[in-house]
């Protein structure tokens, strides 16, 4: 199973990805984690990434797709993988499609967690209170507003992109965590 979880910040993508890892044995592929792992491994790609990050520059889409390409060939991705934090925009989605096509793969499903944005603020404030070791730096109203602006500008158009491909499914992201997980499990059983 090759899938993407889409949704605005605070929609519960990370929580649901962790449940999918536990329940189905899929690998959760976080681009940030993969970049750090590539650097730690000292691979050719990792050395390239380290130089870019050491200069304070953003890692290009081509390099991120290259790292994802290497990562999905790993044995723990054999059962499937969940992309976490990628793609964030149309160019990245197209690059991902091209890379998967070159490997003879395709996405099985893209699941959009639909939420009521005004309720996200309460959810983020609650998450900040419950986070062990203190809240994430971006768990506040000001940061959420900025993250939502970026989401609407860059990532939300992917809903249409994947809808046009016929791989998009939606779930009620405002439901309780276990209810959202059940909706996702039902979708995966039907794919």
N, C-alpha and C positions, 0 to 999 in steps of 0.2 A: 504494500500500500504506500503510495507516494502522495502526500497531501500537504496542503498549506492551510493554516488557520489565519483568517483575516478578521480584522475588527479594529476599532479605535483603541487608543490607550485605555487600560482599565476594563476592557471587555472580558477579560479572563482567558486570553490566549495561552499565557504561560501556565496557568493552573490546569487548563484542559490538556495542554501538551504533556505535562507531567503525568496526568492520569492515563493518557494514551500510552506513554512509555511503560507505566506500571501494568496496565491491563492487557496490552497487546504486544509489548516488546519492540515497538518501533523505536528508532533512534531519533532523538530530538536534536536537530541541527540548528544551533544558534550561530549566526555569522560572527558575532563577537568572540564566542568561545573558539570557533574554528580558526579565526585569525590569530588568537593567542596561542593555540595549539601548533599552528604552522610555524610560528616564530620559535616556540620551544623545541620543536622537532629539528629545527635548523635546516629544513629542506630548502631547495632553491627558491621555491615560492615563498617560504617563510622568511628567507633573507631579504627578498624583494619587499615583502610587507613590512619587515622591521625597519628598513631604510625609509620607507614612505612614512610610517608612523613616527619614527624618530624625528623626522622633519616637521611633524605636526600636520601633514597633509592627509586628506581623505583617501582611502584605498579605492581605486577605480572599480567600476562594475566588472570589467573584464577580469581583474585579479580575484574579486570575490567569487565570481562564477567559476574561475579556475580552481579555487580552493573548495568550493562546493562540489565541483566535478571530482576532485581527488577524494573528498570525504565520502561521497555516496558509493564509491567503489570499495569502501571498508567492509569487512565481514559483518559488523553489527548493523549494517543497513540492509542486509539481505531480506529481512522480514518487511522492511519498509522504513520510511523516514517522514518526519514532520519538519517542514521548514519554519523556522522561528526567526522573525525579523527580516525576512527576505522572501519575495521581492517587495520593495517599498514603492516602486513606481513602474510605469509602463515599459521604460527601456530595460529595466532589470527583469521584468516578466518576459519580455521578448528574448533577452539573452538566455534566461533560464530555459525557455521552451526550445531554443536552438541547441543548447548544450544537451538537454535530455534527448532530443531527437537524434543527435549525433551518437548517443549511446543506445539508441533503439528503445528509449523509455518515453513515458509520458506521465503527466500528473493523473492520478486516479480521481481526485476530488479536491475542490477548494471549498472550505467551510467558512462561511461568514457568520460571525457572532453579532447578531443584531441587538442593539442596545438603545436605551433612551438616554441621550447625552446628558440631560440635566441631572439624571440619577447617577451618572458616572462620578460627579464631584463628591457625593456622599460616599460612594464606594471607595474612591481614592483616599478620602479622609479616614475611613474605617481601616483600610489596608495599612495606612501609615501608623495607626494606633497599634495594630496587631503584629507588625513586622518585628521579628526577633532581631535584636542588635540595632534597633532604630530604623526609622523610615528611609526608603530610597530617597536620593536627592531630588528626584522628579515627582515625588508623591506630595504635591501641593497644588492648590487651585491655579496659581499663576503658571506653573510649568504645564499643568494639564491643558489649560487654554491654548498655550503655544503648541503643544504636541497635537492637539485636536486640529488646529489650523493647518499644520503640516500634513496630518493624516488626510484631511479633506482635499487639500491641494494635490497631494502626490499619490496617496495610497487608495483612497476611496474609488478613483476611476478603475481600479483593478476589478471591482465588483462587476462592472459592465464587461470588461475585457474577458474575464473568466466565464461570465454568463453567456457571452457570445460564443464561447468555445463549448458550452454545454456541460461544463464540469463544476459549476457553482451550485452549492446547496446552502441554505440558510437555517440557522437555529436561533431560538430565543435566548440571547445571552443574558437576559435579565432574570431568568429562572434561577432557582437554587443550583448550586454547583453540581450535585448529583443528577438533577433533572437535565441540565445542559449535557452532561456526560452521556446520559441515556439517549438524548436526541442524536448526539454524534455517533454513538455506537450503532443506532438504528440505521443511520446514513451509511456507515461503513459496511454494515451487513448487506445493504442493498447494492453496493457498488461492485 
